[in-house]
């Protein structure tokens, strides 16, 4: 029983280390590819699977493929702009963390400011409308009834 327990534990540990090692990518940065430039570029590109992670942070299979693609394009001598354009042509502006300002992305760039302006105008209009409202004046008869009601409540409360 103990032997099978130890054997099973050893198999699981070996399996886990292979899984961890499979996630590591080893690129050769001795050629045309500058490691700092590579890391900077993959940090600016979005993982298409994870959506809120950069290619540098993602463990998705597509992210591994895209990192390899970026490395290969860098190794071929492409500039960052050329690589970015290639990925945008292939996957769209979504691959960029900060999309360019163009008619298709105006709502992303200017929408928050428009909502803030609309909200501010609505607040100002509401506050002006409230300040124009007058307080209701009681007639002499209503004041007398109110004092009687309040006076009777004081008498009841004492």
N, C-alpha and C positions, 0 to 999 in steps of 0.2 A: 504494500500500500504506500509506504513512504517513497519507494523508488518511483512509482508512477506519479506521485505528487511532485517530486523534484524534476522528473522528466517533463511533465506538463508545464511546470513553471519555467524551465529552461527554454522550451519551445516557444512559449508566449513572449519571453524576453527577447529572444532572437527575432521573432516576428515583429515586435514593436520597434526594435532598432532599425530593421530594414524599412519599415514604414516611415520612420523619422528621416532616415537617410535619403529616401526617395523624394522628400520635399526640398532637399538642398540642391541648388543648381551651381555648378562649377563652370564659370566662363573664364576663358583665357584673356586677360587684359594686357597682354604684352604686345599685341599687334596695334591695329588702328584704333582700338577702343579704349578710351580713357574711363577708368572706373568711376571717377567722380561725376563725369558727364553722363555716364550711363545711369547711375543712381539718381541723379537730378531729373533726368528725362522720365524714367519709369515712375518717379514720385509725382510727376505732373500729369500722368495719364491715368485714366479711371479704368478699373476692372469692369468689364461689361457684364459679368455675372454677379459680382457682389454689389455693384452700383455705388456704394459709399466707401469703397476702399480703393486705394491707388494700386497700380500694378505691383509696386514694391511691397505692399502689405498683404496682398491677396494670395491665398493658397489654392485658388481654383485652377482647374486644368487649363482653361483658356488663358488665364493670367500667365501660367508657365510658358505656354506657346507664344504669347505676345512678348514676353520678356526675351525669349530666344529670338523672335523676329526682330525686335529692336536691336539686340546685340549683333545679329547678322547684318542688318542694314548699316549699323555703325561700322562694323568690320569691313563692309564694302566701300566705306568712305563717304557715306551720306551725311549731310548736316542734320542738326536737330530739326530745322524747319522742314527739310525734305522728308524726314521720318514722320513728323507730325502730320504733314500733308498726306502722306501715304496712308496712315492710319485713319485720318478723317475721311479720305475718299473711300476707304474700305468699310468703316464702321459708323461714320457720321460724326457730328459735333459732340455727341454724347461721350465719346472717348476722352474728351478734354475736360479737366476740372473747371477751367474758366473758359466758357464758350465765347467765340468772337461776337462783337456787337454787329448785328446785321438784322434785316427785317424779320427773319424767322425767330430771332432771340430777343427782340425788343421787349417782349413781356417779361422775360427773365431779368433784364437789366433795369427797365423803367417801371415795371409793375409795382414794386414796393413803394417807390416814390409817389406814384399815382394814387395808390391806396392811402398813403399817409396824407396826401393833399386832400383827398375826398373826405377822409375822417376828420381832418382839421376843420374843413369848411362846415361839415355837419355839426361839429361841436360848437363852433362859433355861432352858427345860425340858431342852435338850440339855446345857447346862453343868452343871445340877444332877445330871443322870443320870451324867455323866462323873465328877463329884466323889465320887459314892457308890461308884463301882467301886473295889475294893481291888486292890492289887498281889498277884500270886501269890507265895506263899512256897514256896521249894524245901525239899524234905526233905533230911536229912543225906546220904542216898545220892545224890540228884540233885546236891547241891552238890559232893560228892566227884568225881562223873563230870565235872561242868562244869569243875572245877579241873584235872582230868587232861587234859581236852580242850584247855583253854586253855594248860596247861603244855606239852603236846605241840606245839601250834601255835607257841609261843614257841621251843621247841627246834628246830622245823623252820625257823622264820624266821631263826634266828641263823646 
